[in-house]
Amino acid sequence: MKAVSRPLGRPVSLEVSSAGRTMSLPGAPDREYVVIRFGTSFENKAAAVKTIIPALDRDGIWRVTGYYIR
């Protein structure tokens, strides 16, 4: 995650813009996911969308499976 966000500088603001559960994502195995999107601004990027996707593993533990900034 640091490699993705480090070039953007420090976060200035972060606000949840959407969140929802789904059982499938393109190119990923079927299981329970939560897609959380944040409106974000950084020192070096005024407007961005950060997406974090945790998934429920077979052992019952939620783990982050996706982290994107666009």
N, C-alpha and C positions, 0 to 999 in steps of 0.2 A: 504494500500500500504506500510505503514511503517513496518508492521509486516513481509512482504515478503522481503523487501530490507535491513532492519536494520542488520541482521546477516552477510550480505555481506560487510559491511563497506561503506565508502564513495565512490561515483562514481569517477572513474579516467578518463574515456572517454565514449563518447556516440555518435554514428553515425547512422543515418537512413540507414537501409539496404534494406527495401522494404515498400511499402504502397499501399493499394488498397481497392477499394470499393466492397462490396458484399451485396446481398440481403438475404443471408441465411448462417447460421453457424450450425454445428452439435449440436443437443440438445437445440437449441435456437429458439425462434419464428422468423418468417420471418419479416424482416424490414431492413432498410438501416444501414449497418455497415461499418466502416473503420478499417482495420487491419493494424497496424503500427508496424514494427519490427525494433529494434535497435541492432546493435552490441555494446556491452557494456563491460567495465571492471570495477571491483570494487577493493577496497583494499584487500579483502579476497577471491576474485574469479577473476582470470585473464581474462577469456573469458566466456561471457554469452550472451544470446539473451533475450532482454526485449521485450515483446509484450503488446501493449496497444490497447484496442478495444472500441472506442466510438460508440454509436448507436443513431440514430435519434428517439426520443420519439414522441408520438402522439401529444404532445403540441408544437412540432417544436424545442425543445431544445436538443442539443447533450449532452449525458451523458456517462461517462466511465462505461462500463459493464464488462470489463475484464482487468486484469493486471497480467501478468505472467513473471517470470524470470526463465529461464532454462539454 
